[in-house]
Each structure stands twice: as structure tokens, then as C-alpha cells.
Amino acid sequence: MTIRLPDELDAELRAAAEEDRRSVHQTIVLAVETFLALRETAEVKADADALRALAEAREAVAAGDVVYGTDSVRALIGQRRAS
């Protein structure tokens, strides 16, 4: 892939790479990963159902309603099936 940047942006990119002691390639990869993560976060924040589910999960953790490990999960599933 070839990326053509305006001179100003190219200079900023090279300066950031040098400052962070990364290659320009690594700096671009990091920038793209950060952009995509922020974009995904924005999508989640725009989804009312996802926000509601996250709030419920936080409340469950705060209340101690959490299981750990595959054995605990299997036991919980077994309890739900028996109900």
C-alpha cells in the first residue's frame, strides 16, 4: 500500500515517529489501529442496547454476581436448564 500525505502531515508523522522511537510504518499502523478503536467505541456509545448491557454488566460485577472459569459457567448453565 502506498500512502501519499500532504507535506505538513508527512513532516508531523515523521517527527512523531522519531519522538516515539518508532519507524514511520509502525507509527502509521498505530494511528490506524487507534482510529479504528475510536470508531468502534463511538459505534458502541451510539447503541443504546449496548450501553444498557454494559451498565447491567457493571452492576452485576459490583453486586458480586460473577462466575469465573469454565466449570462455574457449566454449573450455571445446568442450573438455568433445570429451572
C-alpha positions in Angstrom: 0.0 0.0 0.0 1.2 3.5 -0.8 0.1 6.5 1.2 0.6 10.0 -0.2 0.3 12.6 2.5 0.4 16.4 2.3 3.9 17.7 3.2 2.8 19.1 6.5 1.2 15.9 7.7 4.2 13.9 6.4 6.5 16.1 8.5 4.3 15.7 11.6 4.2 11.9 11.1 8.0 11.6 10.7 8.5 13.9 13.8 6.1 11.7 15.9 7.8 8.5 14.7 11.2 9.9 15.7 10.0 11.2 19.0 8.4 7.8 19.9 11.4 5.9 18.5 9.3 4.0 16.0 9.5 3.6 12.3 7.1 5.6 10.2 5.4 2.3 9.3 4.9 1.5 12.9 3.6 4.9 13.6 1.1 4.7 10.7 -0.1 1.2 11.9 -0.6 2.6 15.5 -2.5 5.6 14.1 -4.8 3.4 12.0 -5.4 1.0 15.0 -6.2 3.9 17.2 -8.6 5.4 14.7 -10.4 2.1 14.2 -10.7 1.6 18.0 -12.1 5.1 18.5 -14.5 4.5 15.7 -15.7 1.2 17.3 -16.1 3.0 20.6 -18.2 5.7 19.0 -20.4 3.0 17.5 -20.9 1.3 20.9 -21.7 4.6 22.5 -24.3 5.3 19.8 -26.0 1.9 20.5 -28.5 2.3 23.4 -28.9 -1.5 23.8 -25.1 -2.0 24.1 -24.8 0.8 26.7 -27.7 -0.7 28.7 -26.0 -4.2 28.6 -22.7 -2.7 29.7 -24.4 -0.9 32.6 -26.1 -4.2 33.6 -22.8 -6.0 33.5 -21.2 -3.3 35.7 -24.0 -3.6 38.2 -23.7 -7.4 38.2 -19.9 -7.2 38.9 -20.5 -4.6 41.7 -23.1 -6.9 43.2 -20.7 -9.9 43.0 -22.9 -11.7 40.6 -20.0 -13.0 38.6 -18.7 -16.5 37.9 -15.1 -17.5 36.9 -13.9 -20.5 35.0 -15.5 -23.0 32.7 -16.7 -25.2 35.5 -18.6 -22.4 37.1 -20.2 -21.4 33.8 -21.2 -25.0 33.1 -22.8 -25.3 36.5 -24.7 -22.0 35.9 -25.9 -23.2 32.6 -27.0 -26.5 34.2 -29.0 -24.6 36.9 -30.7 -22.5 34.2 -31.7 -25.6 32.2 -33.1 -27.3 35.3 -35.3 -24.3 36.1 
